[in-house]
Amino acid sequence: MKKVINSPLLLFIPLLIIMIISFMDMQNAKLLSDLYEKNLIKQVIWYIAGFLILFIISKVNIHTILKYSKYYYWLSIILLVLVLFFGKETNGARAWFNFGIFSFQPSELTKLTLILYLSDIASRNKPDFRLILKVSILTIIPSILVFLEPDTGAIIFYFLSAITILYFAQLKKYWFLILLGIIILLGGAFIILYIYNRDLLIKLIGTSFFYRIERLITFQTESSYQLENALIVMGSASFFGTGLNKISLYIPEAPTDFIFAFTIGNFGIFTGFLILLCYLLIDIFLINQYLKQRNKKIKLVLISFISIFFFQQIINIGMNLGLLPIIGIPLPFLSYGGTTIIIYFLFLGIILNLLSKSY
């Protein structure tokens, strides 16, 4: 059993299954809209590029990568600034660089660079107030820039990474109580303004971001065309679905945010459970790699990646089931999207590097 959970096959076999299902979904997405006509070709290209990157990263000296984490972080900050001026606006957010045949989203890159830099800092500093201050400032900088795009989902991941790193850096419990108190105070102030003075709240945080937050608060009381169709598709799905080149009902954003519901409609309840099993096996593999490591910096990198990878699964599937608000978070490896796929392959390359060596 120990050999099984340590074997890279526990990672690669589920990943290949998810990849094949993703390709079949992209084929069916062509029936939804002409906008998705090239999704399959692009998804194949992203996967090929991802596996090449994974192979390269898994062979280099991991400490060489981690050594320059500060420069990666500040490069991503520069890109976040530039995208505000030169980025392509899509669905009300200026978050992508458009290079013709493909787009690049700097906020996704920042997930990786932030984790690497914060892990480096946490491993070299005592777990005290100065560490909290450093981590907070470095997390707030990209959060403000992404707030201006705006991209609610990315900000959530930045703070999740920061909290995870602070917690596993063995910060004293009373510091977390203080942070919790600050969060409660800020949350209380937001609720008071939301109830009694929305106009002031809109002025403080901006119209676009206000309505994104309001959508999070009211998601259980307001109907959604996307969600209604997703629930209909899943509720009426057969064991093996409609199959290739057939769709039962149109779902907006099916190749990205609602890929889980789209997959069940296409290939049935069986495939839905197969996807959940694949993610479970990958999660087990990643957690085992974390438990094996002794190097503090590497452990922090691993646990931060595990937290955002697992959280992204929960949020996306919860969105599709109507249990969580729709905040534009794709399902890792299954959803269409080049930047996200490449970033996750970079993470996996680092993990495989750790697996092949002892630190």
BELLIN-V287938 format. One record per pair of residues at least 4 apart in sequence whose ideal C-beta (glycine too) atoms are under 7 Angstrom apart, sorted by the first residue. I is the first residue (numbers start at 1). J is the second residue. If there is no record, write none. Layout:
i: (I;I)
j: (J;J)
This chain:
i: (1;2;3;4;5;5;5;5;6;8;8;8;9;10;10;10;11;11;11;12;13;14;14;14;14;15;15;15;16;17;17;17;18;18;18;18;18;19;19;19;20;21;21;21;21;21;21;22;22;22;22;23;23;23;23;24;24;24;24;25;25;25;25;25;25;26;26;26;26;26;27;27;27;28;28;28;28;29;29;29;29;30;30;31;31;32;32;32;32;36;38;39;39;39;40;41;42;42;42;43;43;44;45;46;46;46;46;47;47;48;49;49;50;50;50;50;51;51;52;53;53;53;53;53;54;54;54;54;54;55;56;57;57;57;57;58;58;58;58;60;60;62;62;62;62;63;65;66;66;66;68;69;69;69;69;70;70;71;72;72;72;73;73;73;73;74;75;76;76;76;76;76;77;77;77;78;79;79;79;80;80;80;80;80;80;81;82;83;83;83;83;83;84;84;84;87;87;87;87;88;88;88;89;89;90;92;93;93;93;94;95;95;95;95;96;96;96;97;97;98;99;99;102;104;105;106;107;107;107;108;108;108;109;109;110;110;111;111;111;111;112;112;112;112;113;114;114;114;114;114;115;115;115;115;115;116;116;117;117;118;118;118;118;118;118;119;119;119;119;119;119;120;120;121;121;121;122;122;122;122;122;123;123;123;125;125;126;127;127;127;127;127;129;130;131;131;132;132;132;133;134;135;135;135;135;136;137;139;139;139;139;140;141;142;142;143;143;143;144;146;146;146;147;147;150;150;150;151;152;152;152;153;153;153;153;154;155;156;157;157;158;159;160;160;160;160;161;161;161;161;162;163;164;164;164;164;165;165;165;166;167;168;168;169;171;171;173;174;175;176;177;178;179;180;181;182;183;184;185;186;187;188;189;190;191;192;193;193;193;194;194;197;198;199;200;201;201;202;202;205;205;206;207;208;209;210;211;213;214;215;215;216;216;218;219;219;223;224;224;225;225;226;226;226;226;226;226;227;227;227;228;229;229;229;229;230;230;230;230;230;231;231;232;232;233;233;233;233;233;233;233;234;234;234;236;237;237;237;237;237;238;239;239;239;240;240;240;241;241;241;241;241;241;242;242;242;242;242;247;247;248;249;251;251;251;253;253;254;254;254;255;255;255;256;256;256;256;257;257;257;257;258;258;259;259;259;259;259;260;260;260;260;260;261;261;262;263;263;263;263;264;264;264;264;267;269;270;271;272;273;274;275;275;276;277;278;279;279;280;281;282;283;283;284;285;286;286;286;286;287;287;288;289;289;289;289;289;290;290;290;290;293;293;293;293;293;294;295;295;296;297;298;298;298;299;300;301;301;302;302;303;304;305;305;306;307;308;309;309;310;311;312;312;312;313;313;313;314;315;315;315;316;316;316;316;317;318;318;319;319;330;330;330;331;332;333;333;337;338;339;340;341;342;343;344;345;346;347;348;349;350;351;352;353;354)
j: (5;6;7;10;10;284;285;288;288;12;352;355;13;281;284;285;15;282;285;16;17;18;278;281;282;19;282;333;20;21;274;278;22;275;278;333;334;23;47;333;24;25;263;267;271;275;334;26;43;333;334;27;40;43;44;28;244;266;267;29;255;259;262;263;266;39;40;43;255;336;40;244;245;244;245;247;266;36;39;254;255;36;37;245;247;36;247;250;254;255;42;43;255;336;44;45;46;102;338;47;336;48;49;50;338;341;342;51;341;52;53;342;54;341;342;345;55;345;56;57;342;345;346;349;58;345;348;349;352;59;60;346;349;350;353;349;352;353;356;64;65;66;350;353;354;67;350;116;120;297;72;73;116;117;120;74;117;75;76;113;116;77;113;114;117;78;79;80;106;109;110;113;81;141;142;82;83;106;109;106;107;110;142;145;146;145;86;87;94;95;97;106;94;148;149;94;95;96;97;96;98;103;93;94;96;208;149;150;151;149;105;107;149;151;103;104;105;103;104;103;103;104;338;339;339;110;146;151;154;339;340;343;113;343;114;142;115;157;308;343;116;343;346;347;117;118;139;142;158;161;119;161;301;304;305;120;301;121;138;122;135;138;161;162;165;123;165;297;300;301;304;124;297;125;134;135;131;135;165;169;300;296;297;300;130;131;131;131;169;170;171;172;133;134;135;169;136;166;175;137;138;139;162;165;166;140;141;143;158;159;162;144;145;146;158;147;155;158;148;151;154;155;155;209;208;209;212;155;156;212;327;157;327;328;329;158;159;160;161;308;162;163;164;307;308;311;165;304;307;308;166;167;168;303;304;307;169;300;304;171;171;300;303;300;175;176;177;178;179;180;181;182;183;184;185;186;187;188;189;190;191;192;193;194;195;196;197;200;201;198;201;201;202;203;204;205;210;207;210;209;210;210;211;212;213;214;215;217;218;219;325;325;327;222;325;326;228;228;326;229;252;230;251;252;253;258;326;231;322;326;232;233;249;250;251;234;251;258;261;320;235;322;236;249;237;248;249;251;261;264;265;261;264;265;248;241;264;265;268;269;268;268;269;270;267;268;270;264;265;266;267;268;271;246;247;248;265;266;265;266;265;265;258;261;262;257;258;258;259;262;259;335;336;330;335;336;337;319;326;328;330;262;320;263;330;331;334;335;264;316;317;320;331;265;320;266;267;271;272;275;268;269;271;272;271;273;274;275;276;277;278;279;334;280;281;282;283;313;284;285;286;287;310;288;289;290;306;309;351;291;306;292;293;302;351;354;355;299;302;303;306;298;299;302;354;359;359;299;359;300;301;302;354;359;303;304;305;350;306;351;307;308;309;347;310;311;312;313;332;314;315;316;329;332;317;331;332;318;319;324;329;320;329;330;331;321;323;324;324;326;335;337;340;335;344;341;344;341;342;343;344;345;346;347;348;349;350;351;352;353;354;355;356;357;359)
